[in-house]
Amino acid sequence: MLYTRKGDNGTTKTFSCDQRISKSSIIAEALGSLDEINSFLGLCKVKAKKEKLDLKGLALSPQKGEALAVDEIVHDIQKNLFIIQAELAGASMSIDEEKLKEIENIVDTIEKELPPIKSFFISGGTELASLFDVARTISRRAERRVIAVADSYSAEVSKDKEGKVEIKASTKAYLNRLSSVLYAFARLSNFRAGITEESPDYK
């Protein structure tokens, strides 16, 4: 069944706590924000596949020289976000350092193709770039919500930890890097389309 009625009173349950918690709690809010960015990335993925955006410096098969498709990278990011959600809910899993290095490698590869970025840009240009810019802001909100959970755990370190979840440093770093890679995808999309992005003039 697609509904259980268990949450009709405004509560939900996680791995980390035997008791049901309010859907307005910081953990529920963080889980919801991660779900939101994951879902929006599905839209970015579909559009990236349609636009055939890829990374020339990274290959799926070095022997064949096939460029790594951005939609496949986004799909992997979505899977990683499920790991973060599970960690947040109290499961014994987290983002490892290798996944962090992978996303950093992607950002580094894109930066080599783009002109130096020395300022902010006004969102727009291609539809895909605009979608990635929106995804970036949603990912930042999700990061803030997860950090709030991490801060709550730290504040309660000498108290009863029931319902408290420790967030690994690599997970926090991955979420911080996520907004960077989404920003890079947006800039790459506009650059490949030959669009000169406009910086704010603050006037």
C-alpha positions as CSV (number, residue, x, y, z in Angstrom):
1,M,0.0,0.0,0.0
2,L,1.1,3.5,-0.7
3,Y,-0.1,4.8,2.7
4,T,0.0,3.3,6.2
5,R,-1.9,6.0,8.2
6,K,0.9,5.8,10.8
7,G,2.0,9.4,10.1
8,D,-1.5,10.9,10.2
9,N,-0.7,12.4,13.6
10,G,2.3,14.3,12.2
11,T,5.0,11.9,13.4
12,T,7.5,9.6,11.6
13,K,10.1,7.0,12.5
14,T,13.9,6.6,11.8
15,F,16.4,3.9,12.4
16,S,18.1,5.9,15.1
17,C,15.2,6.2,17.5
18,D,12.7,3.7,18.9
19,Q,10.2,6.5,19.4
20,R,8.3,8.3,16.6
21,I,9.5,11.8,16.0
22,S,7.7,14.9,14.8
23,K,7.7,15.6,11.1
24,S,8.8,19.1,12.0
25,S,12.0,17.8,13.8
26,I,15.4,18.8,12.4
27,I,16.0,15.2,11.2
28,A,12.7,15.0,9.4
29,E,13.4,18.5,7.8
30,A,16.9,17.4,6.7
31,L,15.6,14.1,5.2
32,G,12.9,16.1,3.4
33,S,15.4,18.5,2.0
34,L,17.6,15.6,0.7
35,D,14.6,14.1,-0.9
36,E,13.8,17.4,-2.5
37,I,17.2,17.8,-4.1
38,N,17.3,14.2,-5.1
39,S,13.9,14.5,-6.9
40,F,14.9,17.8,-8.6
41,L,18.1,16.2,-9.8
42,G,15.9,13.7,-11.7
43,L,14.7,16.6,-13.8
44,C,18.2,17.8,-14.4
45,K,19.3,14.3,-15.3
46,V,16.5,13.9,-17.9
47,K,17.3,17.3,-19.4
48,A,21.1,16.6,-19.5
49,K,20.5,13.3,-21.3
50,K,18.4,15.1,-23.9
51,E,21.0,17.7,-24.4
52,K,23.8,15.0,-24.5
53,L,26.0,17.0,-22.1
54,D,29.2,15.1,-21.3
55,L,32.7,15.6,-19.9
56,K,35.4,15.4,-22.5
57,G,38.1,14.9,-19.9
58,L,36.5,11.9,-18.3
59,A,35.8,8.6,-20.1
60,L,33.5,5.7,-19.4
61,S,35.9,3.5,-21.4
62,P,39.4,4.9,-21.9
63,Q,40.0,2.4,-24.7
64,K,37.0,3.6,-26.7
65,G,37.4,7.3,-25.6
66,E,33.7,7.6,-24.7
67,A,33.1,10.8,-22.8
68,L,31.3,10.4,-19.4
69,A,27.7,11.6,-19.7
70,V,26.6,14.2,-17.2
71,D,23.2,12.4,-16.8
72,E,25.1,9.3,-15.6
73,I,27.1,11.4,-13.1
74,V,23.9,12.9,-11.8
75,H,22.4,9.4,-11.5
76,D,25.3,8.4,-9.3
77,I,24.9,11.5,-7.2
78,Q,21.3,10.6,-6.6
79,K,22.3,7.1,-5.4
80,N,24.9,8.8,-3.0
81,L,22.1,11.0,-1.7
82,F,20.2,7.9,-0.7
83,I,23.2,6.8,1.3
84,I,23.3,10.2,3.1
85,Q,19.6,9.9,3.8
86,A,20.1,6.4,5.3
87,E,23.0,7.7,7.4
88,L,20.8,10.6,8.6
89,A,18.1,8.1,9.6
90,G,20.6,6.2,11.7
91,A,21.7,3.4,9.3
92,S,25.4,2.2,9.6
93,M,26.5,3.6,6.3
94,S,28.0,6.9,5.0
95,I,29.8,8.5,2.1
96,D,33.4,7.3,1.8
97,E,36.4,9.3,0.8
98,E,36.5,7.7,-2.6
99,K,33.1,9.2,-3.6
100,L,34.3,12.6,-2.4
101,K,37.4,12.3,-4.6
102,E,35.2,11.3,-7.6
103,I,33.1,14.4,-7.3
104,E,36.1,16.6,-6.8
105,N,37.7,15.1,-10.0
106,I,34.6,16.0,-11.9
107,V,34.7,19.6,-10.8
108,D,38.4,19.8,-11.6
109,T,37.8,18.4,-15.1
110,I,35.1,21.0,-15.8
111,E,37.2,23.9,-14.5
112,K,40.0,23.0,-17.0
113,E,37.5,23.5,-19.9
114,L,35.9,26.8,-18.6
115,P,37.4,30.3,-18.7
116,P,38.5,31.4,-15.2
117,I,35.5,32.2,-13.0
118,K,36.1,35.4,-11.0
119,S,32.6,36.5,-10.1
120,F,29.1,35.4,-9.6
121,F,26.8,35.0,-12.6
122,I,23.1,35.9,-13.1
123,S,21.3,32.6,-13.6
124,G,19.9,32.0,-17.0
125,G,21.2,31.1,-20.4
126,T,20.2,27.5,-21.3
127,E,17.3,25.8,-19.7
128,L,19.7,23.1,-18.4
129,A,22.0,25.7,-16.8
130,S,19.1,27.3,-15.1
131,L,17.9,23.9,-13.7
132,F,21.4,23.2,-12.4
133,D,21.5,26.6,-10.7
134,V,18.2,25.9,-9.0
135,A,19.5,22.4,-8.0
136,R,22.5,24.1,-6.5
137,T,20.4,26.3,-4.2
138,I,18.3,23.4,-3.1
139,S,21.4,21.4,-2.4
140,R,22.7,24.2,-0.2
141,R,19.5,24.2,1.8
142,A,19.8,20.4,2.2
143,E,23.4,20.9,3.4
144,R,22.3,23.5,6.0
145,R,19.6,21.1,7.3
146,V,22.1,18.2,7.6
147,I,24.6,20.5,9.4
148,A,21.8,21.5,11.8
149,V,21.4,17.8,12.7
150,A,25.2,17.4,13.1
151,D,25.3,20.5,15.3
152,S,22.5,19.1,17.4
153,Y,24.4,15.8,17.9
154,S,27.5,17.8,19.0
155,A,25.5,19.8,21.4
156,E,24.1,16.7,23.0
157,V,27.4,14.8,23.2
158,S,27.4,14.7,27.0
159,K,23.6,14.0,27.2
160,D,21.3,11.2,26.3
161,K,21.8,10.6,22.5
162,E,18.5,8.9,21.9
163,G,17.3,10.1,18.5
164,K,20.7,11.9,17.8
165,V,22.7,11.1,14.7
166,E,26.4,11.6,14.2
167,I,27.2,12.8,10.6
168,K,30.6,11.8,9.3
169,A,33.0,14.4,8.1
170,S,33.1,12.9,4.6
171,T,29.4,13.2,4.3
172,K,29.4,16.9,5.2
173,A,32.3,17.5,2.8
174,Y,30.3,15.6,0.0
175,L,27.3,17.8,0.5
176,N,29.5,20.9,0.4
177,R,31.1,19.7,-2.9
178,L,27.7,18.9,-4.3
179,S,26.8,22.5,-4.8
180,S,30.1,23.0,-6.4
181,V,29.6,20.3,-9.0
182,L,26.0,21.6,-9.8
183,Y,27.4,25.1,-10.2
184,A,30.1,23.7,-12.6
185,F,27.4,21.8,-14.6
186,A,25.4,25.1,-15.0
187,R,28.5,27.0,-16.2
188,L,29.5,24.1,-18.5
189,S,26.0,24.0,-20.1
190,N,26.1,27.7,-20.9
191,F,29.7,27.6,-22.1
192,R,29.1,24.7,-24.5
193,A,26.0,26.6,-25.9
194,G,28.3,29.6,-26.6
195,I,26.5,31.8,-24.1
196,T,28.4,34.6,-22.4
197,E,27.2,34.8,-18.8
198,E,26.5,38.1,-17.2
199,S,27.9,39.1,-13.8
200,P,25.8,41.3,-11.5
201,D,26.8,45.0,-11.6
202,Y,25.4,45.8,-8.1
203,K,24.0,49.1,-9.4
